[in-house]
């Protein structure tokens, strides 16, 4: 566990988990690597239950082929593909992040 991970009151941890559930993802600074952003997406089973998370670390680079938005979209697509393979296809379609929503990380 990285330094600082798991710290906080029960109420703070529950609030963070509730926010992740509301958004359908988590994107936050890595606790282990400077300037790295972890992009995490849920992986669901055939019942729609979250059984795992797919986390992709994003480290900005001068000559990078992908920006953070592309990494976000590809991580989401990968988590959806894994979930679909586990039978969560219809559930995923109803829970996709909507770019028009104010809480979508890349809306204007």
C-alpha positions as a Markdown table, in Angstrom:
| # | Residue | x | y | z |
|---|---|---|---|---|
| 1 | Unk | 0.0 | 0.0 | 0.0 |
| 2 | Unk | 1.4 | 3.4 | -0.9 |
| 3 | Unk | 2.0 | 6.0 | 1.8 |
| 4 | Unk | -1.2 | 7.7 | 2.7 |
| 5 | Unk | -3.4 | 5.0 | 1.1 |
| 6 | Unk | -6.3 | 3.9 | 3.3 |
| 7 | Unk | -6.1 | 6.9 | 5.5 |
| 8 | Unk | -9.1 | 8.9 | 6.4 |
| 9 | Unk | -12.2 | 8.4 | 8.5 |
| 10 | Unk | -14.9 | 5.9 | 7.6 |
| 11 | Unk | -17.1 | 8.7 | 6.5 |
| 12 | Unk | -14.4 | 10.1 | 4.2 |
| 13 | Unk | -13.8 | 6.7 | 2.6 |
| 14 | Unk | -17.5 | 6.1 | 2.2 |
| 15 | Unk | -17.9 | 9.6 | 0.6 |
| 16 | Unk | -15.1 | 8.8 | -1.9 |
| 17 | Unk | -16.6 | 5.4 | -2.8 |
| 18 | Unk | -20.0 | 7.0 | -3.3 |
| 19 | Unk | -18.5 | 9.6 | -5.6 |
| 20 | Unk | -16.7 | 6.9 | -7.6 |
| 21 | Unk | -20.0 | 5.0 | -7.9 |
| 22 | Unk | -21.9 | 8.1 | -9.0 |
| 23 | Unk | -19.3 | 9.0 | -11.7 |
| 24 | Unk | -18.6 | 5.4 | -12.8 |
| 25 | Unk | -14.9 | 5.9 | -12.7 |
| 26 | Unk | -12.1 | 7.3 | -10.6 |
| 27 | Unk | -9.3 | 9.5 | -11.9 |
| 28 | Unk | -6.8 | 10.7 | -9.3 |
| 29 | Unk | -3.2 | 11.5 | -8.7 |
| 30 | Unk | -1.0 | 8.4 | -8.0 |
| 31 | Unk | 0.1 | 8.1 | -4.4 |
| 32 | Unk | 3.2 | 6.3 | -5.6 |
| 33 | Unk | 4.4 | 8.1 | -8.7 |
| 34 | Unk | 4.9 | 11.9 | -9.1 |
| 35 | Unk | 2.9 | 13.5 | -11.9 |
| 36 | Unk | 1.1 | 10.2 | -12.6 |
| 37 | Unk | -2.7 | 10.1 | -12.8 |
| 38 | Unk | -4.5 | 6.8 | -12.2 |
| 39 | Unk | -7.5 | 6.2 | -14.4 |
| 40 | Unk | -9.7 | 3.4 | -12.9 |
| 41 | Unk | -12.8 | 1.8 | -14.4 |
| 42 | Unk | -15.1 | -0.8 | -12.9 |
| 43 | Unk | -15.2 | -4.4 | -14.3 |
| 44 | Unk | -18.7 | -5.9 | -13.8 |
| 45 | Unk | -19.9 | -9.5 | -13.9 |
| 46 | Unk | -23.1 | -10.9 | -15.5 |
| 47 | Unk | -25.2 | -9.5 | -12.6 |
| 48 | Unk | -23.8 | -6.0 | -12.9 |
| 49 | Unk | -21.8 | -6.2 | -9.7 |
| 50 | Unk | -18.4 | -4.6 | -9.7 |
| 51 | Unk | -15.9 | -7.5 | -9.2 |
| 52 | Unk | -12.7 | -5.7 | -10.1 |
| 53 | Unk | -11.2 | -2.4 | -11.3 |
| 54 | Unk | -9.0 | -1.8 | -14.3 |
| 55 | Unk | -6.5 | 0.9 | -13.5 |
| 56 | Unk | -4.3 | 2.5 | -16.1 |
| 57 | Unk | -1.5 | 4.9 | -15.0 |
| 58 | Unk | -1.2 | 8.0 | -17.2 |
| 59 | Unk | 2.1 | 9.8 | -17.1 |
| 60 | Unk | 2.3 | 12.8 | -19.4 |
| 61 | Unk | 5.1 | 12.8 | -21.9 |
| 62 | Unk | 6.3 | 15.4 | -24.4 |
| 63 | Unk | 6.1 | 13.1 | -27.4 |
| 64 | Unk | 3.2 | 10.9 | -26.2 |
| 65 | Unk | 0.8 | 9.5 | -28.8 |
| 66 | Unk | -2.1 | 9.6 | -26.3 |
| 67 | Unk | -3.4 | 12.4 | -24.1 |
| 68 | Unk | -5.3 | 11.8 | -20.8 |
| 69 | Unk | -8.6 | 11.9 | -22.6 |
| 70 | Unk | -7.7 | 9.2 | -25.0 |
| 71 | Unk | -6.3 | 7.0 | -22.2 |
| 72 | Unk | -9.6 | 7.6 | -20.3 |
| 73 | Unk | -11.7 | 6.5 | -23.3 |
| 74 | Unk | -9.5 | 3.5 | -24.0 |
| 75 | Unk | -9.5 | 2.4 | -20.4 |
| 76 | Unk | -13.3 | 2.7 | -20.3 |
| 77 | Unk | -13.6 | 0.7 | -23.6 |
| 78 | Unk | -11.3 | -2.0 | -22.2 |
| 79 | Unk | -13.2 | -2.3 | -18.9 |
| 80 | Unk | -16.4 | -2.5 | -20.9 |
| 81 | Unk | -15.0 | -5.2 | -23.2 |
| 82 | Unk | -13.9 | -7.3 | -20.2 |
| 83 | Unk | -17.2 | -6.8 | -18.5 |
| 84 | Unk | -19.1 | -7.8 | -21.7 |
| 85 | Unk | -17.0 | -11.0 | -21.9 |
| 86 | Unk | -18.2 | -11.7 | -18.3 |
| 87 | Unk | -21.8 | -11.2 | -19.4 |
| 88 | Unk | -22.5 | -7.6 | -18.4 |
| 89 | Unk | -23.2 | -6.3 | -21.9 |
| 90 | Unk | -26.7 | -4.8 | -21.3 |
| 91 | Unk | -25.8 | -3.4 | -17.9 |
| 92 | Unk | -22.8 | -1.5 | -19.3 |
| 93 | Unk | -24.9 | 0.2 | -22.0 |
| 94 | Unk | -27.1 | 1.8 | -19.4 |
| 95 | Unk | -24.2 | 3.0 | -17.2 |
| 96 | Unk | -21.9 | 4.6 | -19.8 |
| 97 | Unk | -20.3 | 8.0 | -18.9 |
| 98 | Unk | -22.1 | 10.7 | -20.8 |
| 99 | Unk | -19.8 | 13.5 | -22.2 |
| 100 | Unk | -22.7 | 16.0 | -21.9 |
| 101 | Unk | -22.8 | 15.5 | -18.1 |
| 102 | Unk | -21.1 | 18.2 | -16.0 |
| 103 | Unk | -19.1 | 15.6 | -14.1 |
| 104 | Unk | -17.5 | 14.0 | -17.2 |
| 105 | Unk | -13.8 | 14.9 | -16.8 |
| 106 | Unk | -13.3 | 16.4 | -20.2 |
| 107 | Unk | -16.5 | 18.4 | -20.8 |
| 108 | Unk | -16.1 | 22.1 | -21.6 |
